[in-house]
């Protein structure tokens, strides 16, 4: 009985099939094979296999990169690679995993990567806009969907670079158009009313300094006394914090302009002096105190958690019957107050640590009509007023 040709096999139905190993997937390392069934007799199967091998040698047959790869597999490869290379901040990497688990895996995670088209991405986006995530909840905002796209876009960039896909379907799909909205903030009257009602509370200094300085909440909880010069009336913002899950971790800052100096007026100097006196009194009264050089600390010492302060502010605004704000809303209040009182947009942007003054102005465009009116009156006075 003649020997069966190499790579040719008999099936249970009396027919023949052959296999050709093409190589390994450059991204996953999986072995890629081509199997052809239903060939009869064995000599025809052997001849077809030789022809396929010759085509492979001439470069006419390539490894079917990612042929069995799912979106979930691709996300795992991408996210694990981010962690290994530490190309993004810990918080961003953590957020990407949350976005992938919440918005991607349950809807398109089981799809083959090669089957994901711009139409699939568009359908996914529309589903989130109308129904929200698979685990329940309300429809998502365009901005949240833009965030949810981030790990998917990065994963398909990896697939494109590895030759698994010819085009990036995420890049070919338009993002949902963000709705223009005015950042939530308080009016000057509401801000003064809040501070007046909070006077005497130990957190009064926190809220007063946030509104007066415009610091981000992660900048405030990381601020240390060695970076405060009350005689020169300046604060150096050089340390930052954020949170990953519930853990507070050091951060490099929100932008390249986050490291900056902030001048203090007499009111903010008084706020910081009051905070220093309060810290000293609490340390003397406490039986157990966590000593640190942080400016703003909890009653028993140690820095605040950013979420703790935001949650407390939400509770206070509800109790005092004021428009609900997060700690970031106090920063928006500071920005609005500066612009409305004639502070140059570039100066206001630098004080807040914004990297792009034009984006800053777009964000606070609701203030510009008042600025335009003041500008018109000043120009008119210069040109047509009494000499």
Secondary structure, 3 states (H helix, E strand, C coil): CCCCCCCEEECCCCCEEEEEEEEECCCCCCEEEEEEEEECCHHHHHHHHHHHHHHHHCCCCCCCCCCCCEHHHHHHHHHHHHHHHCCCCHHHHHHHHHHHHHHHHHHHCCCEHHHCCHHHHHHHHHHHHHHCCCCCCCCCCHHHHHHHHHHHHHHHHHHHHCCCCCCCCCCCCCCCCCCCCCCCCCCHHHHHHHHHHHCCCCCHHHHHHHHHHCCCHHHHHHCEHHHEECCCCEEEECCEEEEECCEEEEECCCCCCCCEEEECCHHHHHHHHHHHHHHHHHHHHCCCCECCCECCECCCECECCHHHHHHHHHHHHHHCCCCCCCHHHHHHHHHHHHHHCCCCHHHHHHHHCCCCHHHHHHHCHHHHHHHHHHHHHHHHHHHHCCC
